């Protein structure tokens, strides 16, 4: 099953191998070479199309991270709370506190998400994001704020939920306070 996840995450090695086989077979020539080239091209296309249909657990976590950022930008408290482990109400409290402090601008975006599957139902996502953040109090001052987070997700009832987090210094990766000015 792990190889299927690899295909869903990165089909290009197999697609390129079939494409190279097609080129070599075509150059060798003859009717068998052209037939082999055609089959190899069809297989490359099939692998690519299959990849478009498969979603690995890591990709599910990436999508959940992006959805949570959108929920923060839209200030959708209910959706944010739904994406947090119900056994961790303190995380929901921190999220609400953050919403009370800042507004994320539409340009705030995820730069990268690196997901490591710790098990079938647990994943760690290293998330880099940045954009403009406006303070809700104190005159609405706007800052450009790079963010780096280590987030831990667990799968509950076919949904990935946030169960742990740490804000990290974007330069050195050391843990810093969630509401630190860094």
C-alpha positions in Angstrom: 0.0 0.0 0.0 2.9 2.4 0.6 3.9 2.2 -3.0 0.4 3.4 -4.0 1.0 6.5 -1.7 4.3 7.1 -3.5 2.6 7.0 -6.8 0.0 9.5 -5.5 2.8 11.8 -4.2 5.2 11.6 -7.1 4.2 9.9 -10.4 7.0 11.5 -12.4 9.7 8.8 -12.1 7.4 6.2 -13.6 6.0 8.6 -16.2 9.5 9.5 -17.3 10.5 5.9 -17.4 7.6 5.1 -19.7 8.3 8.1 -21.8 12.0 7.2 -22.1 11.0 3.6 -23.1 8.7 5.0 -25.7 11.5 7.2 -27.2 14.0 4.3 -27.3 11.5 1.9 -28.8 10.5 4.4 -31.4 14.2 5.1 -32.3 14.9 1.4 -32.6 12.2 1.4 -35.2 10.2 -1.2 -36.9 6.6 -2.0 -36.4 7.3 -3.6 -33.0 9.2 -0.6 -31.9 6.4 1.8 -32.8 3.9 -0.5 -31.1 6.0 -0.6 -28.0 6.4 3.2 -28.1 2.7 3.6 -28.3 2.0 1.2 -25.4 4.6 3.0 -23.3 3.1 6.4 -24.0 -0.3 5.1 -23.1 1.1 3.7 -19.8 2.7 7.1 -19.0 -0.6 8.8 -19.6 -2.4 6.2 -17.5 0.0 6.7 -14.6 -0.4 10.4 -14.8 -4.2 10.2 -14.9 -4.3 7.7 -12.0 -2.1 10.0 -9.9 -4.7 12.7 -10.4 -7.3 10.5 -8.9 -5.3 9.2 -5.9 -4.9 11.3 -2.7 -2.4 10.1 -0.2 -2.7 10.7 3.6 0.1 13.2 3.3 -1.8 15.1 0.6 -5.0 15.0 2.8 -3.0 16.7 5.6 -1.7 19.3 3.2 -5.2 20.1 2.1 -6.4 20.3 5.7 -3.6 22.8 6.5 -4.6 25.0 3.6 -8.3 24.7 4.6 -7.4 25.8 8.1 -5.5 28.8 6.9 -8.5 29.8 4.7 -10.7 29.4 7.8 -8.4 31.7 9.7 -8.5 34.3 6.9 -12.3 34.1 6.8 -12.5 34.1 10.6 -14.7 31.0 10.6 -14.4 29.9 14.2 -16.7 26.9 13.8 -14.6 25.4 11.0 -11.4 26.1 12.9 -12.7 24.4 16.0 -14.0 21.4 13.9 -10.4 20.9 12.6 -9.0 20.7 16.2 -8.9 17.5 18.3 -11.8 17.8 20.7 -9.7 16.3 23.4 -7.4 19.4 23.2 -9.7 22.4 24.0 -6.6 24.5 24.9 -5.7 24.5 21.3 -9.1 25.9 20.4 -8.6 28.6 23.0 -5.3 29.6 21.5 -6.9 29.7 18.1 -9.7 32.0 19.4 -7.1 34.2 21.1 -5.2 34.6 17.9 -8.3 35.5 16.0 -9.0 38.2 18.6 -5.5 39.6 18.1 -5.0 39.7 14.4 -6.6 39.6 10.9 -4.8 37.8 8.2 -4.7 39.6 4.8 -5.8 37.9 1.6 -2.1 37.7 0.6 -1.3 35.5 3.6 -0.4 32.1 2.1 1.3 28.8 2.8 4.7 28.6 1.2 5.4 25.0 1.9 4.1 22.0 3.8 6.3 19.0 4.5 4.3 16.1 5.8 5.9 13.1 7.6 3.5 10.2 8.2 4.3 9.0 11.7 1.7 6.2 11.4 -1.4 5.5 9.4 -3.4 7.9 11.6 -0.7 10.4 12.7 1.2 12.9 10.7 3.6 15.8 11.4 3.4 18.8 9.1 6.1 21.4 8.9 4.4 24.5 7.6 5.9 27.7 6.3 3.6 30.6 5.6 3.8 34.4 5.4 1.9 37.5 4.5 0.5 40.6 6.0 -1.1 40.5 9.5 -3.1 43.4 11.0 -3.4 43.9 14.7 -7.0 44.2 15.7 -6.2 46.5 18.6 -3.7 49.3 18.7 -4.7 51.1 15.5 -4.7 48.1 13.1 -0.9 48.2 12.4 0.0 45.9 9.6 3.2 43.7 9.6 4.6 41.3 7.1 5.0 38.1 9.2 6.8 34.9 8.2 5.6 31.9 10.1 7.0 28.4 10.6 5.0 25.8 12.5 5.4 22.2 13.5 1.9 20.7 13.6 0.8 17.2 14.6 -2.4 15.8 13.1 -4.4 12.7 13.9 -7.1 11.0 11.9 -10.4 10.8 13.6 -13.5 9.6 11.9 -12.1 10.1 8.4 -10.9 13.7 9.2 -7.5 15.0 10.0 -7.5 17.1 13.2 -4.8 19.2 14.8 -3.6 17.7 18.1 -0.4 19.5 18.8 1.6 22.5 17.5 4.6 24.6 18.1 5.6 27.9 16.5 9.2 27.9 15.3 11.7 30.6 14.5 11.7 30.7 10.7 15.5 31.2 10.6 16.8 28.6 13.1 13.8 26.4 13.7 13.9 26.8 17.5 10.6 26.9 19.3 9.2 30.3 20.1 6.1 31.5 21.8 2.9 31.4 19.8 2.3 35.1 20.2 5.9 36.1 20.2 6.8 39.2 18.2 9.5 37.3 16.2 
